Amino acid sequence: MVAGLFFGLSFGMAGVGAAALGRLADATSIDYVYQVCSSLPLIGLLTVLLPNLGRPVPPTRERIQSGTLSTPGEEIRVTSPVAGSITMRGGGISR
């Protein structure tokens, strides 16, 4: 159900974007639209400047290697595209 919402939103936004770029091409030229589209990925690079919304900071490598977290009962969940979801509890690692 959520996938359908995401796909619907994606195709809807693509349709709106295509119409806007078509209108821009009619008003200017297709070369100008190509230049505009080639600069759009730069907006993605600006996401580095977005503020941190208070998510917990992942543990440092030193804390993981030493096997000590700040408290014995502390639980930290780290998600990686390669390793998947890893939960660290008090120095132990479980998947």
Secondary structure in CASP SS format (residue, H / E / C, confidence):
PFRMAT SS
TARGET T0000
AUTHOR 0000-0000-0000
METHOD secondary structure of the structure
MODEL  1
M C 1.00
V H 1.00
A H 1.00
G H 1.00
L H 1.00
F H 1.00
F H 1.00
G H 1.00
L H 1.00
S H 1.00
F H 1.00
G H 1.00
M H 1.00
A H 1.00
G H 1.00
V H 1.00
G H 1.00
A H 1.00
A H 1.00
A H 1.00
L H 1.00
G H 1.00
R H 1.00
L H 1.00
A H 1.00
D H 1.00
A H 1.00
T C 1.00
S C 1.00
I H 1.00
D H 1.00
Y H 1.00
V H 1.00
Y H 1.00
Q H 1.00
V H 1.00
C H 1.00
S H 1.00
S H 1.00
L C 1.00
P H 1.00
L H 1.00
I H 1.00
G H 1.00
L H 1.00
L H 1.00
T H 1.00
V H 1.00
L H 1.00
L C 1.00
P C 1.00
N C 1.00
L C 1.00
G C 1.00
R C 1.00
P C 1.00
V C 1.00
P C 1.00
P C 1.00
T C 1.00
R H 1.00
E H 1.00
R H 1.00
I H 1.00
Q H 1.00
S H 1.00
G C 1.00
T C 1.00
L C 1.00
S C 1.00
T C 1.00
P C 1.00
G C 1.00
E C 1.00
E E 1.00
I E 1.00
R E 1.00
V E 1.00
T E 1.00
S E 1.00
P C 1.00
V C 1.00
A C 1.00
G E 1.00
S E 1.00
I E 1.00
T E 1.00
M E 1.00
R E 1.00
G C 1.00
G C 1.00
G E 1.00
I E 1.00
S E 1.00
R C 1.00
END
